[in-house]
Amino acid sequence: KISNTKDVIVSASKDTMLLIWDVAAQKKKQTLKGHRQQVKWCSIGNLGRSVLSASDDNTARLWDIRQQHNQLTYIHSYKVSSCCFMFSDGDDSDTGRFVVTSSKRTLNIWDNRNTAKPIDCVKKHKDYINCISNSKEHIITGSKDKTLKIFQWNKNKIVEQHSFDLL
């Protein structure tokens, strides 16, 4: 998986690392290490200061690119398959709330101020969620169950709006 802003590209890899690339210089800027298994997904914050990663080691990690370290680690019971930051109107922050999906077909909303448990957790797919995207109002997931689902974040709850069969 690759995630980018206009200045920075982040790539996730099987070798457990995240690579940060400088677009202007066209070279690798830094390497983030900490996952113990394959990194499946990465997402860069709007300001390009933070990266969120999802790994087969059952963790999602929030990284500070400027300080080059792992800020927070969110431990799951199952492999973490994808992740993305959540942004709302007027919120350009790189931290705050984000979405993490797991191999148990769950969609979890986390807040970095509370790492003990997710704010909300839903299980709407019938198989592994293998991709995620977001907009200011929606979370979109794709699954091996051949569906695309659109969710809306509403009053600290995830509400399914639409489901499309991709046959």
KABELRA-V23523 format. One record per residue. N is the residue number from 1. RES is the residue in three letters. PHI is phi in whole degrees, -180 to 180 (none if undefined). Layout:
BEGIN
n res phi
N RES PHI
N RES PHI
END
This chain:
BEGIN
n res phi
1 LYS none
2 ILE -127
3 SER -132
4 ASN -152
5 THR -118
6 LYS -70
7 ASP -106
8 VAL -133
9 ILE -121
10 VAL -119
11 SER -122
12 ALA -99
13 SER -147
14 LYS -67
15 ASP -83
16 THR 77
17 MET -112
18 LEU -113
19 LEU -110
20 ILE -106
21 TRP -115
22 ASP -91
23 VAL -65
24 ALA -63
25 ALA -82
26 GLN 56
27 LYS -151
28 LYS -69
29 LYS -97
30 GLN -162
31 THR -124
32 LEU -106
33 LYS -119
34 GLY 166
35 HIS -71
36 ARG -101
37 GLN -137
38 GLN -50
39 VAL -90
40 LYS -88
41 TRP -153
42 CYS -145
43 SER -143
44 ILE -102
45 GLY -68
46 ASN -54
47 LEU -89
48 GLY 73
49 ARG -101
50 SER -127
51 VAL -129
52 LEU -112
53 SER -130
54 ALA -125
55 SER -137
56 ASP -69
57 ASP -83
58 ASN 72
59 THR -128
60 ALA -114
61 ARG -126
62 LEU -105
63 TRP -113
64 ASP -101
65 ILE -67
66 ARG -64
67 GLN -88
68 GLN 57
69 HIS -148
70 ASN -82
71 GLN -75
72 LEU -140
73 THR -125
74 TYR -107
75 ILE -98
76 HIS -113
77 SER -83
78 TYR -133
79 LYS -58
80 VAL -94
81 SER -101
82 SER -159
83 CYS -161
84 CYS -160
85 PHE -74
86 MET -111
87 PHE -126
88 SER -122
89 ASP -54
90 GLY 78
91 ASP -107
92 ASP -106
93 SER -70
94 ASP -92
95 THR -124
96 GLY 112
97 ARG -96
98 PHE -153
99 VAL -111
100 VAL -131
101 THR -110
102 SER -128
103 SER -68
104 LYS -87
105 ARG 72
106 THR -101
107 LEU -119
108 ASN -115
109 ILE -102
110 TRP -116
111 ASP -121
112 ASN -67
113 ARG -85
114 ASN -137
115 THR -91
116 ALA -70
117 LYS -157
118 PRO -67
119 ILE -68
120 ASP -149
121 CYS -144
122 VAL -128
123 LYS -130
124 LYS -112
125 HIS -88
126 LYS -97
127 ASP -149
128 TYR -50
129 ILE -85
130 ASN -112
131 CYS -157
132 ILE -147
133 SER -148
134 ASN -146
135 SER -134
136 LYS -65
137 GLU -116
138 HIS -132
139 ILE -121
140 ILE -118
141 THR -125
142 GLY -123
143 SER -138
144 LYS -67
145 ASP -78
146 LYS 66
147 THR -127
148 LEU -116
149 LYS -121
150 ILE -114
151 PHE -117
152 GLN -119
153 TRP -86
154 ASN -140
155 LYS 52
156 ASN 63
157 LYS -133
158 ILE -96
159 VAL -118
160 GLU -74
161 GLN -102
162 HIS -143
163 SER -138
164 PHE -121
165 ASP -81
166 LEU -108
167 LEU -83
END
